[in-house]
Amino acid sequence: MPFAVLVPLLAGGARCEAGDTSAGGSAASPAGLYGEPEVMEFKDGKRGAFTLRFDDSMVSQADVALPHLNARGLVGTFFVNPELDRHKARIDTWEVMCPKFGHELANHTLHHEGAKTYEEAEHEIGECSRYIWKLYPERSRLLPFARGGGTTWDIGDDEMRELTSRYFLFRHRPAHSVCDDPDNEYYSSEDTDLRHLPRRAIDERIWLEVLFHGIGGEWISCSEASFVGLVDFLAENRDKLWVATTGDAWKYQQEYQALSGVALTAPSEEGFRIAVECDESKLDTYGLPLTELYDQPLTVRVPVPQSWSHFTVVQGRGKEALADSYETIEVGGQRIAQFDLRPNGPAAVARAESE
């Protein structure tokens, strides 16, 4: 019988058996060439994840924060209010620069004013989502959402849930809101040095999202010096910490927690086929197929023969294909193939490259 294994993942774990000697595998057979596949808790096997979130379409975010992020190759999530004058004053930043540099725009409603009726709420939320979808036509329609601090929404909870479901919205509460302005009611003395926040994410092996408003001015402000200290630390520690948008980190976390199995099939000396499965019942798919919204690739590791150095992984075909070349890594003396796979997609083909 052909070697094939799909092993359920235990709660709290993400490892699967890749060998099956009852199917004829042994250390010398193709089935014995590869060790246990493992889905990593964070992208690229990092020790944690960190998200820089910015609210309210503020001018200082466009003029100060974004240039610092772009210069360091970092990304952020910007909760925008597209109909506000301050958003329109930096329209090229939001509509051109953010997509170009991989930043995420999130739904913060059109005007940040709340709504008195269901119709107003639908307009505020729905048109903001449509604005973002138009700017990112190739991305999932699943968007982060926040209704805006200090706003009043005169609609019921069921109506709000219906709107967030219709427009594929999710909410994630940030772990910390930054303000190092001593004259502001939200001031925190800890915010003069923000490096303790990513250190916490690394030490505790967690995803931590931090919220900013003004950078070097405007309201609930963080000084530019404090912000630069943080982003310098993030750039210097990118080998330990995944700096991700809210959407990417949230989708990765949800997919990881819904993992049900990994199938490694057709092993040979040249390579193997592999697929990752999530339990759709554990994800809010908004009535759509899982793959329409949950498109964040998960990082997989497979122990491979020492002869492997470079390899390719191809998942799918045509313009939807996920294809890349990789170099193996060493972990504890073992040669490891580390690569990305979309969950619940077609099986990928991994192949060693000839030297």
PLY file of the C-alpha trace (Angstrom):
ply
format ascii 1.0
element vertex 355
property float x
property float y
property float z
element edge 354
property int vertex1
property int vertex2
end_header
0.00 0.00 0.00
1.31 3.53 -0.64
2.77 5.46 2.27
0.32 8.08 3.47
-0.51 9.46 6.89
-3.03 12.00 8.13
-2.67 12.23 11.89
-5.02 14.26 14.09
-3.30 17.01 16.03
-3.55 16.87 19.80
-4.82 19.87 21.73
-1.96 22.26 22.38
0.31 20.55 19.87
1.04 20.76 16.21
3.17 17.73 15.44
2.26 14.78 13.23
3.81 11.39 12.65
5.38 11.21 9.21
6.51 7.58 9.29
4.35 4.44 9.14
6.40 1.24 9.32
3.24 -0.83 9.20
2.88 0.42 5.64
6.29 -0.89 4.78
8.39 2.10 5.88
11.83 1.73 7.42
14.87 3.92 8.00
16.19 2.88 4.58
12.91 3.18 2.66
11.45 6.38 1.17
8.94 6.48 4.02
11.80 6.59 6.51
13.58 9.51 4.88
11.43 12.18 6.52
10.67 12.93 10.17
7.59 14.31 11.90
6.05 17.34 10.16
5.44 20.22 12.54
3.27 23.30 12.05
4.92 26.23 13.79
2.97 28.40 16.22
4.30 31.56 14.55
5.34 32.29 10.97
8.88 31.21 10.08
9.23 29.53 13.46
9.64 32.86 15.26
9.31 33.00 19.05
6.38 35.41 19.01
4.45 37.96 16.96
4.05 41.72 17.30
1.58 44.10 15.65
1.82 47.87 15.33
-1.74 49.24 15.14
-2.65 52.85 14.36
-6.16 54.36 14.74
-8.03 57.32 13.27
-6.28 58.12 9.92
-3.99 60.60 11.67
-1.65 62.89 9.74
1.30 62.15 12.05
0.94 58.45 11.27
1.29 59.18 7.56
4.07 61.75 7.94
6.12 60.24 10.79
5.28 56.60 11.52
5.03 55.25 7.97
8.44 56.53 6.76
10.11 54.91 9.80
8.33 51.61 9.11
9.15 51.63 5.41
12.81 52.42 6.04
13.09 49.31 8.23
10.95 46.96 6.15
8.29 46.74 8.86
4.50 46.67 8.40
1.61 48.08 10.38
-2.19 48.07 10.45
-3.99 51.40 10.03
-7.62 51.66 11.14
-8.89 54.33 8.77
-11.81 56.75 8.49
-11.93 57.40 4.72
-14.41 60.30 4.78
-12.54 62.46 7.28
-10.66 65.49 5.97
-7.42 64.37 7.62
-7.62 61.06 5.74
-8.23 62.84 2.44
-5.29 65.17 3.16
-2.95 62.16 2.92
-4.91 60.18 0.36
-1.85 59.03 -1.63
-0.30 57.65 1.55
-3.31 55.51 2.36
-4.25 54.48 -1.17
-0.81 54.10 -2.80
1.95 53.79 -0.23
0.19 51.45 2.18
-0.64 48.77 -0.42
2.80 49.18 -2.06
4.71 48.54 1.18
2.47 45.76 2.50
0.67 47.71 5.21
-2.91 46.81 6.10
-5.93 49.13 6.17
-8.67 48.17 8.64
-12.29 49.22 9.05
-12.72 52.05 11.58
-15.95 53.31 9.88
-16.23 56.20 7.46
-16.50 59.11 9.92
-15.74 57.78 13.44
-19.11 59.17 14.57
-21.19 56.11 15.41
-24.72 55.76 14.04
-28.27 56.61 15.12
-30.00 54.05 12.89
-29.31 50.67 11.32
-29.15 52.35 7.89
-26.49 54.79 9.08
-24.53 51.94 10.66
-24.70 49.91 7.47
-23.40 52.87 5.48
-20.58 53.69 7.92
-19.36 50.09 8.13
-20.18 48.77 4.67
-18.74 51.64 2.66
-15.53 51.56 4.69
-15.11 47.85 3.90
-15.80 48.45 0.20
-13.22 51.24 0.16
-10.55 48.89 1.54
-11.52 45.91 -0.65
-11.08 48.09 -3.75
-7.52 48.98 -2.71
-6.58 45.33 -2.02
-8.36 43.30 -4.73
-6.05 40.29 -4.35
-6.42 39.97 -0.57
-8.97 38.17 1.54
-12.06 40.25 2.34
-11.69 39.39 6.03
-10.89 42.68 7.79
-10.09 43.89 11.32
-12.79 46.17 12.72
-13.15 48.72 15.52
-16.18 50.98 15.84
-14.21 53.86 17.39
-13.70 54.98 20.96
-16.23 57.46 22.31
-18.80 56.75 19.60
-22.45 55.85 20.17
-24.25 53.20 18.12
-28.03 53.19 18.57
-28.51 49.72 17.15
-28.89 46.36 18.86
-26.17 43.79 19.41
-27.85 41.42 16.95
-27.85 44.13 14.28
-24.17 44.86 14.87
-23.34 41.14 14.64
-25.29 40.94 11.37
-23.28 43.82 9.91
-19.90 42.50 11.03
-20.80 39.11 9.53
-22.05 40.61 6.25
-18.82 42.55 5.80
-16.46 39.79 7.05
-15.19 41.72 10.06
-13.45 40.54 13.22
-12.33 42.34 16.37
-9.09 41.92 18.29
-8.42 43.93 21.44
-4.89 45.39 21.60
-2.80 44.50 24.62
-1.63 48.06 25.23
-2.45 51.62 24.12
0.65 53.84 23.95
0.84 57.40 25.29
4.02 59.00 26.67
2.63 62.55 26.77
2.61 63.51 30.49
-0.11 66.10 29.89
-2.52 63.48 28.54
-4.95 61.50 30.75
-3.77 58.26 29.12
-0.10 58.87 29.98
1.97 55.90 31.11
5.54 56.33 32.36
6.37 52.89 30.92
5.79 54.24 27.41
8.96 56.33 27.38
10.78 53.08 26.51
8.56 50.72 24.54
11.08 47.92 24.09
9.64 46.04 27.06
6.58 45.23 24.92
8.30 43.19 22.18
10.57 41.64 24.83
7.42 40.39 26.53
6.16 38.88 23.26
9.49 37.06 22.82
9.82 35.89 26.42
6.20 34.74 26.77
5.99 33.42 23.18
2.76 35.28 22.43
1.19 37.59 19.84
1.03 41.13 21.21
-0.72 44.03 19.47
0.08 47.61 20.49
-2.17 50.59 19.67
-0.93 54.05 18.65
-2.72 57.29 17.87
-0.53 60.35 17.31
3.20 59.97 16.66
5.14 63.06 17.70
1.95 65.11 17.98
-1.85 65.15 17.72
-3.79 63.26 20.42
-2.97 60.36 22.75
0.52 60.89 21.41
3.69 58.82 21.47
6.92 60.77 21.00
8.87 60.12 17.83
11.92 59.16 19.92
9.99 56.45 21.78
8.53 55.15 18.51
11.95 55.04 16.83
13.37 53.12 19.78
10.62 50.53 19.38
10.90 50.05 15.62
14.70 49.89 15.83
14.35 47.08 18.37
11.85 45.27 16.14
14.17 45.54 13.13
17.14 44.28 15.15
15.15 41.30 16.48
13.32 40.23 13.32
15.00 36.81 13.65
13.04 36.24 16.90
9.80 38.15 16.35
7.30 38.15 13.49
6.15 41.74 12.91
2.75 41.18 11.33
-0.40 43.05 10.44
-3.46 42.47 12.59
-5.15 40.48 9.83
-2.19 38.20 9.08
-1.44 37.49 12.74
-5.12 36.89 13.58
-5.67 34.53 10.63
-2.49 32.62 11.44
-3.55 32.24 15.08
-7.07 31.12 14.16
-5.82 28.62 11.58
-3.21 27.23 13.97
-5.77 26.72 16.71
-8.09 24.94 14.26
-5.44 22.51 12.95
-6.71 18.96 12.56
-3.93 17.19 10.71
-1.00 17.13 8.31
-0.75 14.63 5.46
2.69 13.71 4.11
2.32 11.40 1.10
4.26 9.93 -1.82
7.70 10.15 -0.21
10.71 9.47 -2.43
14.36 10.39 -2.44
13.46 13.44 -4.53
10.75 14.77 -2.24
7.16 14.36 -1.06
3.64 15.76 -1.16
2.17 17.48 1.89
-1.09 19.17 2.94
-2.31 20.94 6.07
-5.93 20.65 7.22
-7.98 22.86 9.54
-11.31 21.93 11.13
-13.78 24.36 9.51
-16.16 23.97 12.45
-13.60 25.76 14.64
-13.41 28.84 12.40
-15.96 31.54 11.64
-16.15 31.26 7.86
-19.13 33.65 7.51
-20.90 31.05 5.40
-18.11 30.90 2.79
-15.57 28.18 2.01
-12.70 28.41 4.47
-10.11 29.16 1.79
-11.93 32.31 0.59
-11.15 34.15 3.82
-8.43 32.22 5.66
-5.55 32.55 3.21
-2.63 33.09 5.59
0.01 30.41 4.90
1.19 28.38 7.89
4.86 27.56 8.40
5.68 23.84 8.33
8.90 22.06 9.25
9.86 18.60 8.02
13.12 16.81 8.94
14.80 15.82 5.66
17.96 13.94 4.61
21.29 15.67 5.23
21.84 15.74 1.47
19.08 18.36 1.09
20.38 21.94 0.75
17.94 23.89 -1.45
14.40 22.85 -2.33
11.22 24.09 -3.96
7.60 23.90 -2.79
4.67 24.38 -5.18
1.05 24.40 -3.99
-1.71 24.80 -6.57
-1.57 25.94 -10.18
-1.76 29.10 -12.23
-2.00 32.55 -10.68
-3.33 31.07 -7.43
-0.24 28.91 -6.97
1.97 29.33 -3.91
5.48 28.58 -5.17
8.88 29.38 -3.70
12.46 28.21 -3.34
13.98 27.65 0.09
17.24 26.78 1.81
17.20 24.15 4.52
18.04 25.08 8.12
19.76 23.24 10.95
17.85 22.61 14.19
19.54 20.51 16.86
21.84 18.91 14.32
18.93 17.87 12.10
18.47 19.14 8.54
15.03 20.81 8.32
12.92 21.89 5.37
10.91 24.93 6.52
8.24 26.32 4.19
4.77 27.85 3.99
1.48 26.13 3.07
-2.07 27.40 2.78
-4.42 25.33 4.94
-7.14 23.23 3.27
-5.59 23.84 -0.13
-4.31 21.26 -2.61
-1.38 19.10 -1.58
1.96 20.81 -2.20
4.92 19.18 -3.87
8.30 19.59 -2.14
11.38 18.68 -4.18
15.10 18.79 -3.43
17.07 20.82 -5.96
20.10 19.34 -7.67
23.40 20.89 -6.63
0 1
1 2
2 3
3 4
4 5
5 6
6 7
7 8
8 9
9 10
10 11
11 12
12 13
13 14
14 15
15 16
16 17
17 18
18 19
19 20
20 21
21 22
22 23
23 24
24 25
25 26
26 27
27 28
28 29
29 30
30 31
31 32
32 33
33 34
34 35
35 36
36 37
37 38
38 39
39 40
40 41
41 42
42 43
43 44
44 45
45 46
46 47
47 48
48 49
49 50
50 51
51 52
52 53
53 54
54 55
55 56
56 57
57 58
58 59
59 60
60 61
61 62
62 63
63 64
64 65
65 66
66 67
67 68
68 69
69 70
70 71
71 72
72 73
73 74
74 75
75 76
76 77
77 78
78 79
79 80
80 81
81 82
82 83
83 84
84 85
85 86
86 87
87 88
88 89
89 90
90 91
91 92
92 93
93 94
94 95
95 96
96 97
97 98
98 99
99 100
100 101
101 102
102 103
103 104
104 105
105 106
106 107
107 108
108 109
109 110
110 111
111 112
112 113
113 114
114 115
115 116
116 117
117 118
118 119
119 120
120 121
121 122
122 123
123 124
124 125
125 126
126 127
127 128
128 129
129 130
130 131
131 132
132 133
133 134
134 135
135 136
136 137
137 138
138 139
139 140
140 141
141 142
142 143
143 144
144 145
145 146
146 147
147 148
148 149
149 150
150 151
151 152
152 153
153 154
154 155
155 156
156 157
157 158
158 159
159 160
160 161
161 162
162 163
163 164
164 165
165 166
166 167
167 168
168 169
169 170
170 171
171 172
172 173
173 174
174 175
175 176
176 177
177 178
178 179
179 180
180 181
181 182
182 183
183 184
184 185
185 186
186 187
187 188
188 189
189 190
190 191
191 192
192 193
193 194
194 195
195 196
196 197
197 198
198 199
199 200
200 201
201 202
202 203
203 204
204 205
205 206
206 207
207 208
208 209
209 210
210 211
211 212
212 213
213 214
214 215
215 216
216 217
217 218
218 219
219 220
220 221
221 222
222 223
223 224
224 225
225 226
226 227
227 228
228 229
229 230
230 231
231 232
232 233
233 234
234 235
235 236
236 237
237 238
238 239
239 240
240 241
241 242
242 243
243 244
244 245
245 246
246 247
247 248
248 249
249 250
250 251
251 252
252 253
253 254
254 255
255 256
256 257
257 258
258 259
259 260
260 261
261 262
262 263
263 264
264 265
265 266
266 267
267 268
268 269
269 270
270 271
271 272
272 273
273 274
274 275
275 276
276 277
277 278
278 279
279 280
280 281
281 282
282 283
283 284
284 285
285 286
286 287
287 288
288 289
289 290
290 291
291 292
292 293
293 294
294 295
295 296
296 297
297 298
298 299
299 300
300 301
301 302
302 303
303 304
304 305
305 306
306 307
307 308
308 309
309 310
310 311
311 312
312 313
313 314
314 315
315 316
316 317
317 318
318 319
319 320
320 321
321 322
322 323
323 324
324 325
325 326
326 327
327 328
328 329
329 330
330 331
331 332
332 333
333 334
334 335
335 336
336 337
337 338
338 339
339 340
340 341
341 342
342 343
343 344
344 345
345 346
346 347
347 348
348 349
349 350
350 351
351 352
352 353
353 354
